Amino acid sequence: MRTDFSYSNTLGWNTFLIPLFIEQNKADLTACAESILLAREAHFPATIAEL
């Protein structure tokens, strides 16, 4: 049995394990996402590659 990652163009769902999130994890993730959106807005119309 192989233990390395496997990628397929026929799977239509995420095959990576995702840990269960507690409320603090969700709050941290939300804060990070908001920071990213604010940074992108501050540098509009720059692309992510330009940032």
N, CA, C and O of each residue as an XYZ file, in Angstrom:
204
protein
N       0.846     -1.173      0.000
C       0.000      0.000      0.000
C       0.893      1.238      0.000
O       1.775      1.381      0.847
N       0.658      2.114     -0.944
C       1.443      3.346     -1.029
C       0.919      4.369     -0.032
O      -0.271      4.399      0.279
N       1.829      5.212      0.465
C       1.422      6.244      1.423
C       1.670      7.650      0.896
O       1.428      8.626      1.607
N       2.156      7.772     -0.356
C       2.397      9.106     -0.905
C       1.100      9.673     -1.475
O       0.121      8.947     -1.648
N       1.098     10.975     -1.766
C      -0.083     11.643     -2.299
C      -0.384     11.150     -3.700
O       0.524     10.815     -4.460
N      -1.649     11.108     -4.034
C      -2.084     10.686     -5.351
C      -3.061     11.726     -5.903
O      -3.987     12.144     -5.208
N      -2.854     12.134     -7.138
C      -3.710     13.125     -7.787
C      -4.396     12.481     -8.980
O      -3.821     11.632     -9.663
N      -5.623     12.893     -9.219
C      -6.377     12.317    -10.321
C      -7.241     13.387    -10.971
O      -7.794     14.246    -10.285
N      -7.355     13.333    -12.289
C      -8.219     14.289    -12.988
C      -9.661     13.791    -13.060
O     -10.520     14.462    -13.631
N      -9.933     12.619    -12.484
C     -11.285     12.077    -12.523
C     -12.025     12.237    -11.201
O     -13.232     12.004    -11.142
N     -11.329     12.629    -10.142
C     -11.991     12.830     -8.855
C     -12.546     14.243     -8.791
O     -11.870     15.198     -9.171
N     -13.749     14.373     -8.323
C     -14.372     15.684     -8.272
C     -14.516     16.226     -6.863
O     -15.321     17.129     -6.637
N     -13.763     15.704     -5.914
C     -13.837     16.176     -4.543
C     -12.447     16.244     -3.948
O     -11.494     15.680     -4.484
N     -12.350     16.935     -2.841
C     -11.065     17.120     -2.176
C     -10.659     15.821     -1.483
O     -11.396     15.317     -0.635
N      -9.506     15.280     -1.832
C      -9.061     14.025     -1.239
C      -8.059     14.231     -0.102
O      -7.533     13.253      0.427
N      -7.782     15.486      0.289
C      -6.853     15.760      1.369
C      -7.596     15.742      2.698
O      -8.748     16.169      2.782
N      -6.939     15.252      3.720
C      -7.531     15.246      5.054
C      -7.589     16.667      5.600
O      -6.625     17.423      5.477
N      -8.697     17.023      6.190
C      -8.856     18.339      6.797
C      -9.234     18.120      8.252
O     -10.203     17.417      8.540
N      -8.485     18.710      9.171
C      -8.794     18.495     10.590
C     -10.104     19.174     10.972
O     -10.553     20.103     10.301
N     -10.704     18.704     12.047
C     -11.902     19.348     12.566
C     -11.518     20.701     13.137
O     -10.503     20.828     13.821
N     -12.325     21.706     12.857
C     -12.052     23.055     13.336
C     -12.855     23.323     14.606
O     -14.033     22.980     14.703
N     -12.193     23.939     15.568
C     -12.904     24.445     16.728
C     -13.254     25.899     16.423
O     -12.784     26.447     15.425
N     -14.056     26.523     17.251
C     -14.495     27.893     16.995
C     -13.317     28.856     16.865
O     -13.372     29.777     16.049
N     -12.245     28.667     17.653
C     -11.084     29.556     17.559
C     -10.404     29.423     16.205
O      -9.956     30.419     15.636
N     -10.322     28.192     15.681
C      -9.751     27.988     14.347
C     -10.565     28.729     13.299
O     -10.006     29.368     12.408
N     -11.883     28.645     13.405
C     -12.762     29.324     12.445
C     -12.590     30.836     12.536
O     -12.552     31.521     11.514
N     -12.485     31.357     13.756
C     -12.306     32.797     13.940
C     -10.959     33.245     13.369
O     -10.878     34.293     12.728
N      -9.906     32.461     13.596
C      -8.582     32.792     13.062
C      -8.594     32.773     11.537
O      -8.034     33.662     10.897
N      -9.227     31.767     10.963
C      -9.298     31.652      9.508
C     -10.079     32.818      8.914
O      -9.694     33.368      7.882
N     -11.169     33.190      9.561
C     -11.970     34.323      9.099
C     -11.163     35.616      9.153
O     -11.215     36.417      8.220
N     -10.419     35.825     10.235
C      -9.599     37.036     10.370
C      -8.526     37.086      9.284
O      -8.274     38.149      8.716
N      -7.899     35.964      8.994
C      -6.880     35.922      7.943
C      -7.492     36.219      6.577
O      -6.914     36.966      5.787
N      -8.640     35.646      6.302
C      -9.305     35.886      5.014
C      -9.679     37.355      4.870
O      -9.513     37.935      3.798
N     -10.180     37.955      5.939
C     -10.525     39.372      5.886
C      -9.287     40.233      5.660
O      -9.345     41.218      4.924
N      -8.172     39.872      6.282
C      -6.921     40.619      6.084
C      -6.459     40.546      4.632
O      -5.997     41.538      4.069
N      -6.587     39.375      4.037
C      -6.208     39.209      2.635
C      -7.087     40.079      1.743
O      -6.592     40.755      0.842
N      -8.388     40.058      2.000
C      -9.305     40.875      1.189
C      -9.015     42.361      1.346
O      -9.068     43.104      0.366
N      -8.710     42.805      2.557
C      -8.382     44.217      2.778
C      -7.082     44.603      2.067
O      -6.988     45.693      1.503
N      -6.080     43.718      2.090
C      -4.817     43.994      1.409
C      -5.035     44.084     -0.100
O      -4.468     44.953     -0.762
N      -5.854     43.189     -0.637
C      -6.140     43.230     -2.080
C      -6.883     44.504     -2.441
O      -6.619     45.116     -3.476
N      -7.825     44.903     -1.575
C      -8.588     46.127     -1.843
C      -7.689     47.360     -1.790
O      -7.869     48.295     -2.570
N      -6.729     47.363     -0.879
C      -5.826     48.507     -0.737
C      -4.929     48.676     -1.954
O      -4.451     49.779     -2.218
N      -4.692     47.597     -2.702
C      -3.807     47.638     -3.866
C      -4.555     47.421     -5.175
O      -3.946     47.074     -6.187
N      -5.870     47.623     -5.164
C      -6.666     47.451     -6.375
C      -6.169     48.385     -7.468
O      -5.894     49.545     -7.160
N      -6.038     47.981     -8.676
C      -6.436     46.757     -9.359
C      -5.284     45.763     -9.548
O      -5.317     44.962    -10.483
N      -4.279     45.800     -8.688
C      -3.156     44.877     -8.802
C      -3.640     43.420     -8.679
O      -4.574     43.117     -7.937
N      -2.987     42.552     -9.416
C      -3.323     41.118     -9.337
C      -2.598     40.504     -8.160
O      -1.725     41.134     -7.563
N      -2.958     39.270     -7.823
C      -2.284     38.579     -6.732
C      -0.805     38.392     -7.087
O       0.058     38.519     -6.218
N      -0.512     38.099     -8.332
C       0.876     37.935     -8.757
C       1.676     39.225     -8.550
O       2.848     39.180     -8.176
N       1.044     40.356     -8.791
C       1.746     41.652     -8.605
C       1.927     41.980     -7.126
O       2.888     42.653     -6.752
N       1.020     41.515     -6.295
C       1.157     41.775     -4.862
C       2.306     40.995     -4.298
O       2.583     41.081     -3.101
